[in-house]
Amino acid sequence: MGCFRRRRDGTDKKDADVTTFSLQHLRDQLNLLPIESNYCTSGSSPVDEVVDHDANNMRRLYVHENDRVLIKIVYFGDQTSVGVEYDENGDWHFRPIWAHRAGPRAQIYFHPEHVKAAIVTCGGLCPGINDVIRQIVFSLDVYGVREILGIQHGFKGFVDDQFLPIKMTRKLVQTINMAGGSFLGVSRGCPPLEVIADKLEEWSINMFFIIGGNGSHAGATAIYKFCEKRKLRMVVVGIPKTIDNDIELLDKTFGFDTAVEEAQRAINAAYIEASSAFNGVGIVKLMGRQSGFIAMYATIASGQVDIVLIPEVTFSMDEKWGVLEYMKKRIENNGLCVVVIAEGAGQELVQGAGGKDPSGNPILGDVGKWFTSKVKDFFSKAKVPVDAKYIDPTYMIRALPCNSSDHIVCSILGQNA
């Protein structure tokens, strides 16, 4: 594809073809012969009941290997436009970043009857995990795969004999999308890669689906490389899971819509509490380690928030233009103040817990309780009586079944995986 760059003087120049996110094909890694896909073309189905011409049209269900999805689609008309990027040479440019299009291919490389798949869910909970598990099983079943294992409690299921793999079937997972949490269970951390590779080889797994976040995908990459060194005939499929919506290039991750919807209910509750009290203050802490998307979107959805604090933007507490003085003015003018704060905001001000959790994420200080304490102390010294209420709905949100929008996203994601 061509990539046009625009210099600061407004002139254009054309770069060489850009191969960003170009993936190697299975055949580049494994000696595999293509076979005709049996996706939606075998067994009895409605298409068998119509005339041949219509049936053939119905079976045009495949995407081509050269199909691409354009990710960045805005052509910037001027260097002053918001979002313009500059490269190391000071050029501002439109780079049409693309990714391979997901979907069924006309040629496949594993005989379904020889496939033994495994699915694992790692990290924390997120609305929609069960929907993704369900759709992976459904899609494998459509191809005719009959051996599907569910690994219990994340990577721990490879090393703990009390958590034996579950044989997954369409009937078993039919209704798991109606519940929150993970049908397979989750855990953080990764056992020695050699142990996981040993188990994958012992169980004859050749398709491994990993649903997880940053740490899980780092583990997925390492597992793949380890298996590649052993020349195991296996593919590893990573399915991104983060309630924070903080994966670069993705517009929206699964579970995010549900999280925003439920988070704004907590904000509205904080507003009711604050507006019903004399000099009421409502403080809501929401998820968001390194990004404030949930806090920001829920704030916009609610429309009742005076201050939103997110990790991307630094803030001060005590200065003339700091958060506390601004809260004081809002109370003086309106008789109440509502604040939303993401869990990763203001960590430079909080006495953090230090270290990292088993997934490799930094252990954060509790900014919500710290902030509430600072607010109470400030207004006490200012001799301004306030009635502060603190709400932390984090685990309530994470454990929910997902809403209709996320049901659809999860089904598409699981099917494409």
C-alpha positions, 0 to 999 in steps of 0.5 A: 500500500502507498503511504503519503507523508506531508512535510511542514511546508505542505508538500507531499512525498510518497513512501515505499509500501508500508507492511505494518502488522503484516503477519506471517502465514501458517505455511511460513512456519509449518509444512502444511498443505491447504485443504478445502474449508468445510465451514458451513458447507457440510451436513444438513443446512437450509442452503441444501434446501434451495436451488444450486445457484442460490446455494452456491451464493449462500456459501460465499462466506469466505474472506480472501487472504489479501483482505485488509482492515484500515485502522487509521482512516483520517487524512489530516488536512493541515499540521494544526489539526488535532491528532496529527503525528510527526515522525523523527524527521519532523514530517507530518503524515497520513499513514494508512495502518491496516491489519489482516481481516479476520474470518473464515478462509476457503482453504484451511490447514488442519483437518478438523477431525485431527484438531485438539483445541484448548481454551484458557482464561487468564488475569482478572474478570471482565464482562463477556469472557463466557461469551467468548468461550462459548463462541469459540466452542461453537465455531470449532463445532461448526468445523467438526472439531470434537476435542476441545479442552477447557483449562481451569483457573488460567495457566495454573491448570497446567501445573495443579492436578486438582484442576483437570481440563474440562471436555468442552461441548456445545451443550455444556457451554450453551447457556454460560453467556447468561452468567458473569465471571469465567466458566473456566476460572481465572488466575494470575501468573505463569508457571515455567514455560517448559511445563506448559509446553510439556502439557500441551505436547502431552495432551496433543494440543494443536490449537491453543486459545488464550483469553487474557490481557498484557501479561497473558499475551506476553505469556502466549508469545513466549509459549508460542516461541517455546513450542516453535523451538520444539517444532510442535505443530501448533497454533496459538491464538491470543484474544485480547481481554481488558475492561480498561479499553487500553489496547492500542489500535482497537476502538473498543475491547469487550466488556467496556460498554458494560463497564461504562453502563454500570459505572455511570450508575455508581456515579448517579448514585454518588450524585443522589447522595451528594445532592441530598446532603448539606455540602454533599461530596460524592467520590467514585473510584473506577477501574483504569490502571494506565488509562481513564477510558471507563472513568471518562466515558462514564462521566460523559454518560452520567453528565453529573460530574464536576471533576474526573481524574485519569492517569493520562493527566497529572493534577495537583491537590493543594495549590491555588488551582488544585483539585481541593480549591476547585471542589471548594468553589463548586460547593460554595456555588452549587452546594455539592461536588461529584468527583470520579477518579480512575484507580491509576490516577495520581499515583505519584501523589499516593504512597503506593504499595510497590512491587508487581502482581503475578501478571507483572502489573504494578501494585497501585496505592489505593487512590480512592481512599487516599483522595477521600481522606485528603478531602475530609482533612482539607474541609475540616481545616477550612472549617467547611462542613461536608458530607462525603460519600465514597463508592468503589463498584470495581468488583461489582462491575467486573463480575457482571454478565455483559450487555447486548452490545458486548454480547455481539462484540464477544460473539464476533470476536470468538468466532473470528478467533 
